[in-house]
Amino acid sequence: MVEVIQRLRALVPLISEICQIAGTPGVSIGVLHEGAIVFTHNYGYRDVKARLPPNENTIYHLGSLSKSFTAASLGILVDEGKLSWGDSVKDLLPKFRHFDETVYDHANVIDFLSHRTGLAPKNSLWLHERAGLSLARRETLNVVSYLEIVAEFRSQWLYNNWGYALADLITERLSGQSWGDFLTRRILEPLALNRTRTRHDSDKKNVAQAYMALSDGSPFQLPRPRIGDGTIMEGAAGVQSTVSDLLKYSQVLMETAAKEDSEQTKNITGYSPFKQLRVILKGHIDLSPVVAGREQSYALGWIRTMLPGPLGTCGLNPMYVESMPIVGKGIDDPELVIHHQGSIIDFLSSIHLIPRTRTAVVVLTNSLARNDAADWLGQLIVEAILDNPYKNDYVELAKQSAETSIALWSQMARNLEEGRDPNTPRRPNWEYVGSYYNVVKDYYIEVFEKDQELFMCHQGDRSQSYQLKHFRYDSFSWLLTRDECAHRGLFPETHLEFYILRFGLDERDNIDHVVWKHDPSVPEGETFRQLCQQASIVEQKQGGNQNVLGPKG
């Protein structure tokens, strides 16, 4: 134990260096080993302007670390007989619809929580500028009803937040309580997680402010995310917590999972609210590629990786490195790590559990940085605990990933200009002006003219508008720089097609729709239509398949 503590303390200079490279103003770290807290460390500021340092009780947004809480909530309801894991979602939510008969008839809770439905993610529809939300929670079923099929059902892992948005609806319907109230009463209060919360507007003190790193690594402050109890995606990313609370949460979870008889849980570090952990922590779909035949799978709100193997699969770093490093090279025996990453505008986080040694590593940061610093820090600490002989150079990985994440923006700008042809014909501005809606009519792109220039905005919010520049023919671009994204609080998308709108014609040669390729899993893009054309198309789809939701009102 003493040697482990010494190795962890020796990491402090590396932690600081990685944070500086990433542009992370504040981080809180905690390590549980053999059931005891052996290391905590805090870096920088939870509030840069006020120069207030964080500590292990500072509240951070967790992003997708929230998913394990939502899965645990459903585990309680399963244990109480209010649902079964194999229940079809259509039986649990009578208003659930999907145009694909296989998804509609057969998709169950495990399918959605393990990301194996094959449905398109469409994150751009709910994430709004400046940490806002584009859709209300009541639109969840509408959006899910038309998510495209981009992979065969149950054939592969494709990360999708909408399954956890459905899970919070199921929790509410079966418990008679809001998702946040149920989580608070059945998990947070029994575990005395007194600084973990589900409401975004709570008045608790010692809260980390929110930042996004500019290209030079300096922090730009933004509003804290407004996701939480009562909002869309609450079950996917609505929890806020601290290092201290998450270490306690992890300890009880691992102790409970180690017991085969749930009746014994009353003697585990006080009462344990966790139920059905054999299902929750079991791998339900393989991640690809599998390394050397060792397990890498998605459970319910958790990833399972048998080391040596790659970690950080659902974080941001895979976008910035050629391949993720193999963690644990040279260990004597395979080691199971149960882990997850969290990312939301302004916050990155990671958690790694090593059940055999009752180890938990929690890393919480308050910046959407130039790389996924929380992920690199978590992996750094895991290797220090394992003390494997062939360790990765995480400072170098941090440098490479930060450089790549910034270089992607200049590369996009070059690619855009190479494809631009301003000499191709285009129509007068007024022909493009209009409001273009998705198929269920709950999300629209507004195109308008101002000072003889074309602009667009999402959901009619002209305070966050973007100038459209002619790209070629009836296509227009609105590419930003990394720093402009930060100033707007926009998630830093780095695929060029995201920033191009392609207008299309009807049979009378009039502009009637626009194609936006906002989701890389849907290479053909999504078509948004002006209302008169939209209504007729939805009617045609409804006539062909009763499971498609039509426009409201």
Order of alpha helices (4+ residues) and beta strands (2+ residues): alpha-alpha-beta-beta-beta-alpha-alpha-alpha-alpha-alpha-alpha-alpha-beta-beta-alpha-beta-alpha-alpha-beta-beta-beta-beta-beta-beta-beta-beta-beta-alpha-alpha-alpha-beta-beta-beta-beta-beta-beta-alpha-beta-beta-beta-alpha
